[in-house]
Amino acid sequence: MKLPIFIADAFTAKAFSGNPAAVCLLENKLDEDLHQKIAKEMNLSETAFIRKLHPNDNFTQSSCFGLRWFTPQNEVPLCGHATLASAAVLFHKIKNVNSTLTFVTLSGELKARKEEDGIVLDLPLYPAHPQKLHEVEDLIKTAIGDTLVQDVRYSPDTKKLLVRLSDTYNRSFLESLTVNTENLLQVETSGKVKGLILTLKGEPDGQTQAFDFYSRYFAPWYGVAEDPVTAFQCSNRGGELTISLRSDGRVDIKGGAALVLEGTLTA
């Protein structure tokens, strides 16, 4: 078996920052168990597999492909940065001739549109509802101790818990905050929560570029201690994306990508 494989850093314009994802191009059907084995071997937060939908398709001319995402532990229904990385490989490395690509996924059809200054993803928008603090207090305290919390929201569609920290904190506080992810698996075993987002209101002005909000994302339930980019990301790799809410209940997410590795996977 020989598979073309790439690593692209998403939501960044420069290598070795942003959110890395592996991307495999599948000319033929891959044995089901090999998806997970490859993702485990790559050991990134996500590995994407792009597959042809019809025998006559090709990665340069066709505009619609199948797309799946795997963490080192299991398949996930949606991953933004690995979708961006997949589109970047097709647009910039494979030189796909189309300006818009469609990916058929577990979350429905997703589109990626090439623009001069980045790639725009058309993704589903999942609502987050107010969450009673006492129901998730143990999880939050395990993760961030006595850090002050301003609001808590929960998305049943994605099983993600969104924790907004107090407005009294600033970006440097979130960047330096030590988050205990090792014990989260013992505290949350119900399956209700599969991801924890810590977010903080942005600083509108000052010497640095203004952002609407900062965030960090943790998913040890999927084998990902911390995902490097989910907004302006306060992880040590950084990363930026532009988000636009649409009137049709979807969201456009725009970002750049840098290809850092190209090779052949053999087994």
ChimeraX attribute file (.defattr): number of C-alpha atoms within 10 A of each C-alpha:
attribute: neighborCount
match mode: 1-to-1
recipient: residues
	/A:1	7
	/A:2	10
	/A:3	16
	/A:4	14
	/A:5	20
	/A:6	23
	/A:7	24
	/A:8	28
	/A:9	29
	/A:10	32
	/A:11	33
	/A:12	23
	/A:13	18
	/A:14	15
	/A:15	16
	/A:16	16
	/A:17	21
	/A:18	31
	/A:19	29
	/A:20	29
	/A:21	28
	/A:22	26
	/A:23	29
	/A:24	24
	/A:25	19
	/A:26	17
	/A:27	16
	/A:28	11
	/A:29	9
	/A:30	13
	/A:31	8
	/A:32	8
	/A:33	8
	/A:34	10
	/A:35	21
	/A:36	19
	/A:37	15
	/A:38	19
	/A:39	26
	/A:40	19
	/A:41	10
	/A:42	17
	/A:43	17
	/A:44	19
	/A:45	27
	/A:46	31
	/A:47	32
	/A:48	27
	/A:49	24
	/A:50	22
	/A:51	23
	/A:52	20
	/A:53	18
	/A:54	11
	/A:55	8
	/A:56	7
	/A:57	15
	/A:58	16
	/A:59	20
	/A:60	14
	/A:61	12
	/A:62	17
	/A:63	19
	/A:64	22
	/A:65	20
	/A:66	17
	/A:67	25
	/A:68	23
	/A:69	27
	/A:70	26
	/A:71	24
	/A:72	21
	/A:73	18
	/A:74	16
	/A:75	17
	/A:76	15
	/A:77	12
	/A:78	20
	/A:79	19
	/A:80	19
	/A:81	29
	/A:82	28
	/A:83	28
	/A:84	28
	/A:85	30
	/A:86	28
	/A:87	28
	/A:88	26
	/A:89	24
	/A:90	21
	/A:91	22
	/A:92	14
	/A:93	13
	/A:94	13
	/A:95	13
	/A:96	20
	/A:97	15
	/A:98	15
	/A:99	12
	/A:100	18
	/A:101	20
	/A:102	19
	/A:103	23
	/A:104	17
	/A:105	15
	/A:106	14
	/A:107	14
	/A:108	12
	/A:109	16
	/A:110	20
	/A:111	20
	/A:112	24
	/A:113	19
	/A:114	18
	/A:115	13
	/A:116	5
	/A:117	10
	/A:118	18
	/A:119	24
	/A:120	24
	/A:121	25
	/A:122	20
	/A:123	21
	/A:124	16
	/A:125	14
	/A:126	13
	/A:127	12
	/A:128	17
	/A:129	13
	/A:130	11
	/A:131	16
	/A:132	12
	/A:133	15
	/A:134	9
	/A:135	9
	/A:136	15
	/A:137	11
	/A:138	14
	/A:139	22
	/A:140	24
	/A:141	15
	/A:142	17
	/A:143	21
	/A:144	16
	/A:145	13
	/A:146	9
	/A:147	13
	/A:148	14
	/A:149	17
	/A:150	12
	/A:151	15
	/A:152	20
	/A:153	18
	/A:154	21
	/A:155	18
	/A:156	14
	/A:157	10
	/A:158	17
	/A:159	15
	/A:160	20
	/A:161	26
	/A:162	22
	/A:163	21
	/A:164	20
	/A:165	20
	/A:166	15
	/A:167	13
	/A:168	10
	/A:169	13
	/A:170	15
	/A:171	18
	/A:172	9
	/A:173	12
	/A:174	20
	/A:175	16
	/A:176	11
	/A:177	14
	/A:178	11
	/A:179	19
	/A:180	15
	/A:181	20
	/A:182	12
	/A:183	12
	/A:184	22
	/A:185	16
	/A:186	10
	/A:187	14
	/A:188	15
	/A:189	11
	/A:190	8
	/A:191	9
	/A:192	14
	/A:193	21
	/A:194	18
	/A:195	20
	/A:196	24
	/A:197	20
	/A:198	22
	/A:199	25
	/A:200	23
	/A:201	18
	/A:202	16
	/A:203	16
	/A:204	11
	/A:205	9
	/A:206	7
	/A:207	5
	/A:208	8
	/A:209	8
	/A:210	11
	/A:211	16
	/A:212	13
	/A:213	16
	/A:214	23
	/A:215	25
	/A:216	24
	/A:217	24
	/A:218	24
	/A:219	20
	/A:220	19
	/A:221	19
	/A:222	18
	/A:223	16
	/A:224	20
	/A:225	17
	/A:226	18
	/A:227	22
	/A:228	28
	/A:229	28
	/A:230	23
	/A:231	22
	/A:232	22
	/A:233	26
	/A:234	25
	/A:235	23
	/A:236	12
	/A:237	15
	/A:238	20
	/A:239	24
	/A:240	22
	/A:241	20
	/A:242	14
	/A:243	15
	/A:244	12
	/A:245	11
	/A:246	11
	/A:247	7
	/A:248	8
	/A:249	11
	/A:250	14
	/A:251	18
	/A:252	19
	/A:253	21
	/A:254	22
	/A:255	23
	/A:256	23
	/A:257	27
	/A:258	23
	/A:259	21
	/A:260	13
	/A:261	12
	/A:262	15
	/A:263	12
	/A:264	12
	/A:265	13
	/A:266	9
	/A:267	7
